[in-house]
Amino acid sequence: MLNKIRITHVFVADQDEALDFYVGKLGLEVADDIDLGFMRWLTVRVPGDDPDRVILLEKPGPPAMDAQTAEQLRELIAKGASGFTLGFSTDDARKTYDELKAKGVELTDGPTEQPYGIDFGGRDPFGNHFRVSQPAGS
Amino acid sequence: MSRAVEESNRRMLRARDAMDRAYTEPLDIPALARIAHVSPAHFIRTFRATFGETPHRYLQRRRVERAMFLLRETDQSVTEVCMTVGFSSLGTFSRTFHAILGESPTAYRKRAVSSVVPNCFGMAYMRPASLPDGGP
Protein backbone atom coordinates (compact mmCIF):
# COMPACT_ATOMS: atom_id res chain seq x y z
CA MET A 1 0.00 0.00 0.00
CA LEU A 2 1.07 3.58 -0.56
CA ASN A 3 1.93 5.41 2.63
CA LYS A 4 2.83 9.02 1.77
CA ILE A 5 3.16 11.66 -0.91
CA ARG A 6 6.88 12.20 -1.35
CA ILE A 7 7.42 14.19 -4.52
CA THR A 8 5.08 16.52 -6.31
CA HIS A 9 6.05 18.47 -9.37
CA VAL A 10 5.78 21.95 -10.81
CA PHE A 11 6.99 23.06 -14.23
CA VAL A 12 9.10 26.23 -14.05
CA ALA A 13 10.48 28.11 -17.04
CA ASP A 14 13.69 29.09 -15.22
CA GLN A 15 15.11 27.18 -12.26
CA ASP A 16 17.21 30.05 -10.88
CA GLU A 17 14.21 32.35 -10.94
CA ALA A 18 12.18 29.54 -9.35
CA LEU A 19 14.73 29.30 -6.50
CA ASP A 20 14.58 33.06 -5.96
CA PHE A 21 10.83 32.76 -5.67
CA TYR A 22 10.21 29.52 -3.79
CA VAL A 23 13.17 29.89 -1.42
CA GLY A 24 13.81 33.65 -1.43
CA LYS A 25 10.18 34.76 -1.22
CA LEU A 26 7.98 31.85 -0.07
CA GLY A 27 10.62 30.74 2.45
CA LEU A 28 10.94 27.10 1.38
CA GLU A 29 14.36 25.40 1.63
CA VAL A 30 16.36 23.51 -0.99
CA ALA A 31 16.19 19.75 -0.49
CA ASP A 32 18.28 18.68 -3.53
CA ASP A 33 20.04 20.66 -6.22
CA ILE A 34 21.95 18.13 -8.31
CA ASP A 35 23.30 18.40 -11.83
CA LEU A 36 22.50 15.02 -13.33
CA GLY A 37 24.00 16.05 -16.67
CA PHE A 38 20.79 15.60 -18.61
CA MET A 39 18.79 17.65 -16.08
CA ARG A 40 19.08 19.71 -12.94
CA TRP A 41 17.26 17.81 -10.17
CA LEU A 42 16.00 20.67 -8.05
CA THR A 43 13.64 20.06 -5.14
CA VAL A 44 12.40 22.29 -2.33
CA ARG A 45 10.49 21.63 0.87
CA VAL A 46 8.66 23.49 3.62
CA PRO A 47 11.04 23.92 6.60
CA GLY A 48 9.87 21.70 9.47
CA ASP A 49 7.63 19.57 7.23
CA ASP A 50 8.26 15.85 6.70
CA PRO A 51 11.78 15.94 5.15
CA ASP A 52 10.71 13.41 2.51
CA ARG A 53 7.95 15.64 1.16
CA VAL A 54 9.46 17.73 -1.63
CA ILE A 55 8.41 19.69 -4.69
CA LEU A 56 10.36 19.04 -7.86
CA LEU A 57 10.94 22.24 -9.83
CA GLU A 58 11.30 20.88 -13.35
CA LYS A 59 12.30 22.92 -16.36
CA PRO A 60 10.45 21.70 -19.46
CA GLY A 61 12.66 21.21 -22.51
CA PRO A 62 15.04 18.90 -24.36
CA PRO A 63 15.92 16.07 -24.04
CA ALA A 64 12.74 15.11 -22.18
CA MET A 65 10.54 17.05 -24.60
CA ASP A 66 11.11 18.90 -27.84
CA ALA A 67 11.62 22.65 -27.78
CA GLN A 68 8.28 23.43 -29.41
CA THR A 69 6.34 21.39 -26.84
CA ALA A 70 8.22 23.09 -24.01
CA GLU A 71 7.36 26.46 -25.54
CA GLN A 72 3.66 25.55 -25.74
CA LEU A 73 3.75 24.38 -22.14
CA ARG A 74 5.29 27.66 -20.98
CA GLU A 75 2.67 29.64 -22.89
CA LEU A 76 -0.15 27.61 -21.32
CA ILE A 77 1.24 27.99 -17.78
CA ALA A 78 1.64 31.74 -18.40
CA LYS A 79 -2.11 32.02 -19.02
CA GLY A 80 -2.98 30.13 -15.85
CA ALA A 81 -3.68 26.76 -17.45
CA SER A 82 -1.76 24.77 -14.82
CA GLY A 83 -4.73 25.31 -12.52
CA PHE A 84 -4.40 24.76 -8.78
CA THR A 85 -0.74 23.85 -8.47
CA LEU A 86 0.27 23.98 -4.79
CA GLY A 87 -1.63 24.27 -1.52
CA PHE A 88 0.30 25.25 1.62
CA SER A 89 -0.91 25.68 5.17
CA THR A 90 0.03 28.33 7.70
CA ASP A 91 -0.72 29.19 11.33
CA ASP A 92 -1.56 32.79 10.49
CA ALA A 93 -2.91 33.53 7.02
CA ARG A 94 -3.17 37.30 7.44
CA LYS A 95 0.38 37.67 8.75
CA THR A 96 1.75 35.42 6.00
CA TYR A 97 -0.18 37.39 3.38
CA ASP A 98 1.33 40.67 4.63
CA GLU A 99 4.83 39.17 4.67
CA LEU A 100 4.53 37.87 1.11
CA LYS A 101 3.02 41.13 -0.08
CA ALA A 102 5.96 43.05 1.41
CA LYS A 103 8.31 40.80 -0.56
CA GLY A 104 6.54 41.67 -3.79
CA VAL A 105 4.87 38.30 -4.33
CA GLU A 106 2.05 38.45 -6.88
CA LEU A 107 -1.09 37.77 -4.82
CA THR A 108 -4.35 37.06 -6.61
CA ASP A 109 -6.77 37.49 -3.70
CA GLY A 110 -6.58 38.58 -0.08
CA PRO A 111 -7.19 36.50 3.05
CA THR A 112 -10.84 35.39 2.97
CA GLU A 113 -12.87 33.67 5.67
CA GLN A 114 -14.18 30.36 4.33
CA PRO A 115 -16.05 27.54 6.05
CA TYR A 116 -12.79 25.55 5.97
CA GLY A 117 -10.53 28.33 7.22
CA ILE A 118 -8.87 31.54 6.04
CA ASP A 119 -7.17 31.39 2.69
CA PHE A 120 -5.51 33.47 -0.01
CA GLY A 121 -3.81 32.81 -3.32
CA GLY A 122 -0.98 33.96 -5.50
CA ARG A 123 1.14 33.06 -8.52
CA ASP A 124 4.74 32.11 -9.03
CA PRO A 125 6.67 34.11 -11.67
CA PHE A 126 5.59 31.66 -14.38
CA GLY A 127 1.83 31.65 -13.74
CA ASN A 128 1.44 28.60 -11.47
CA HIS A 129 -1.25 29.21 -8.86
CA PHE A 130 -0.53 28.53 -5.20
CA ARG A 131 -2.85 28.87 -2.23
CA VAL A 132 -2.18 29.29 1.47
CA SER A 133 -4.74 28.23 4.08
CA GLN A 134 -5.04 28.64 7.78
CA PRO A 135 -7.31 25.66 8.52
CA ALA A 136 -10.39 26.35 10.64
CA GLY A 137 -9.67 25.75 14.30
CA SER A 138 -5.92 26.28 14.00
CA MET B 1 13.12 31.46 -29.69
CA SER B 2 10.41 34.06 -29.15
CA ARG B 3 9.01 34.45 -25.68
CA ALA B 4 6.50 37.02 -26.86
CA VAL B 5 3.41 34.80 -26.50
CA GLU B 6 4.45 33.61 -23.05
CA GLU B 7 5.01 37.19 -21.89
CA SER B 8 1.74 38.39 -23.38
CA ASN B 9 -0.15 35.50 -21.75
CA ARG B 10 1.43 36.26 -18.38
CA ARG B 11 0.38 39.91 -18.58
CA MET B 12 -3.15 38.97 -19.65
CA LEU B 13 -3.35 36.56 -16.71
CA ARG B 14 -2.32 39.38 -14.36
CA ALA B 15 -5.17 41.51 -15.69
CA ARG B 16 -7.60 38.58 -15.46
CA ASP B 17 -6.59 37.99 -11.81
CA ALA B 18 -7.24 41.69 -11.14
CA MET B 19 -10.75 41.30 -12.61
CA ASP B 20 -11.41 38.25 -10.46
CA ARG B 21 -10.25 40.14 -7.38
CA ALA B 22 -12.24 43.34 -7.99
CA TYR B 23 -15.27 41.77 -9.70
CA THR B 24 -17.79 43.97 -7.85
CA GLU B 25 -16.25 47.14 -9.27
CA PRO B 26 -17.15 48.55 -12.69
CA LEU B 27 -15.14 47.07 -15.57
CA ASP B 28 -12.19 49.44 -16.01
CA ILE B 29 -10.61 48.55 -19.36
CA PRO B 30 -8.00 51.36 -19.24
CA ALA B 31 -6.80 50.18 -15.79
CA LEU B 32 -6.66 46.54 -16.92
CA ALA B 33 -4.83 47.55 -20.09
CA ARG B 34 -2.26 49.33 -17.93
CA ILE B 35 -1.74 46.17 -15.86
CA ALA B 36 -1.19 44.30 -19.12
CA HIS B 37 1.03 47.05 -20.61
CA VAL B 38 -1.03 47.43 -23.78
CA SER B 39 -3.49 49.92 -25.25
CA PRO B 40 -7.16 49.50 -24.27
CA ALA B 41 -8.20 48.42 -27.78
CA HIS B 42 -5.33 45.97 -28.00
CA PHE B 43 -6.19 44.66 -24.53
CA ILE B 44 -9.72 43.60 -25.48
CA ARG B 45 -8.52 41.91 -28.69
CA THR B 46 -5.60 40.13 -27.03
CA PHE B 47 -7.66 39.04 -24.01
CA ARG B 48 -10.21 37.46 -26.32
CA ALA B 49 -7.50 35.73 -28.36
CA THR B 50 -5.89 34.43 -25.15
CA PHE B 51 -8.93 33.31 -23.15
CA GLY B 52 -11.63 32.81 -25.80
CA GLU B 53 -13.99 35.52 -24.58
CA THR B 54 -14.03 39.28 -24.06
CA PRO B 55 -13.06 40.80 -20.70
CA HIS B 56 -16.68 41.96 -20.39
CA ARG B 57 -18.03 38.41 -20.74
CA TYR B 58 -15.39 36.98 -18.42
CA LEU B 59 -16.39 39.46 -15.72
CA GLN B 60 -20.09 38.76 -16.28
CA ARG B 61 -19.54 35.04 -15.72
CA ARG B 62 -17.55 35.80 -12.58
CA ARG B 63 -20.40 37.92 -11.24
CA VAL B 64 -23.06 35.41 -12.21
CA GLU B 65 -21.12 32.62 -10.45
CA ARG B 66 -21.07 34.75 -7.28
CA ALA B 67 -24.76 35.57 -7.73
CA MET B 68 -25.55 31.85 -8.07
CA PHE B 69 -23.67 31.27 -4.82
CA LEU B 70 -25.63 33.99 -2.98
CA LEU B 71 -28.97 32.83 -4.40
CA ARG B 72 -28.15 29.29 -3.31
CA GLU B 73 -26.56 29.85 0.08
CA THR B 74 -28.15 33.04 1.47
CA ASP B 75 -31.56 34.66 1.92
CA GLN B 76 -30.57 37.91 0.16
CA SER B 77 -33.24 39.21 -2.19
CA VAL B 78 -32.55 39.09 -5.93
CA THR B 79 -32.09 42.88 -5.90
CA GLU B 80 -29.58 42.67 -3.05
CA VAL B 81 -27.68 39.89 -4.84
CA CYS B 82 -27.61 41.97 -8.02
CA MET B 83 -26.03 44.94 -6.21
CA THR B 84 -23.70 42.77 -4.12
CA VAL B 85 -22.03 41.20 -7.17
CA GLY B 86 -21.52 44.50 -8.97
CA PHE B 87 -24.48 45.03 -11.30
CA SER B 88 -25.97 48.50 -11.09
CA SER B 89 -29.34 47.67 -12.64
CA LEU B 90 -31.70 44.80 -11.94
CA GLY B 91 -32.67 44.69 -15.62
CA THR B 92 -29.08 44.18 -16.79
CA PHE B 93 -28.50 41.61 -14.05
CA SER B 94 -31.61 39.57 -14.95
CA ARG B 95 -30.88 39.74 -18.68
CA THR B 96 -27.23 38.76 -18.23
CA PHE B 97 -28.10 35.95 -15.81
CA HIS B 98 -30.69 34.60 -18.23
CA ALA B 99 -28.42 34.94 -21.27
CA ILE B 100 -25.69 32.92 -19.56
CA LEU B 101 -27.74 30.32 -17.69
CA GLY B 102 -30.96 30.16 -19.70
CA GLU B 103 -33.12 30.77 -16.63
CA SER B 104 -33.98 33.65 -14.32
CA PRO B 105 -32.31 34.23 -10.93
CA THR B 106 -35.60 33.31 -9.22
CA ALA B 107 -35.94 30.07 -11.18
CA TYR B 108 -32.35 29.18 -10.40
CA ARG B 109 -32.89 29.84 -6.71
CA LYS B 110 -35.91 27.51 -6.67
CA ARG B 111 -34.06 24.50 -8.07
CA ALA B 112 -30.55 25.09 -6.66
CA VAL B 113 -29.12 22.82 -4.02
CA SER B 114 -26.64 24.09 -1.45
CA SER B 115 -23.07 23.02 -2.18
CA VAL B 116 -20.15 24.55 -0.38
CA VAL B 117 -16.82 23.99 -2.11
CA PRO B 118 -13.48 25.69 -1.58
CA ASN B 119 -13.76 29.20 -2.96
CA CYS B 120 -11.02 29.00 -5.57
CA PHE B 121 -12.61 25.89 -7.07
CA GLY B 122 -16.03 27.47 -6.96
CA MET B 123 -14.65 30.41 -8.87
CA ALA B 124 -13.12 28.23 -11.54
CA TYR B 125 -15.49 25.29 -11.84
CA MET B 126 -18.88 26.64 -10.86
CA ARG B 127 -18.62 29.66 -13.09
CA PRO B 128 -21.35 29.14 -15.69
CA ALA B 129 -20.30 28.46 -19.26
CA SER B 130 -21.89 30.78 -21.80
CA LEU B 131 -24.75 29.31 -23.83
CA PRO B 132 -23.71 28.55 -27.44
CA ASP B 133 -25.80 31.48 -28.70
CA GLY B 134 -24.96 33.64 -25.71
CA GLY B 135 -23.07 36.16 -27.80
CA PRO B 136 -19.47 37.28 -27.32
Interface residues (C-beta under 8 A of the other chain):
Chain A: A13 A67 E71 R74 E75 L76 A78 K79 G80 G83 F84 E106 T108 D109 G110 T112 Q114 P115 Y116 D119 G121 R123 F126 G127 H129 R131
Chain B: M1 R3 V5 E6 E7 N9 R10 M12 L13 R14 R16 D17 D20 R21 T50 F51 V116 P118 N119 C120 F121 A124
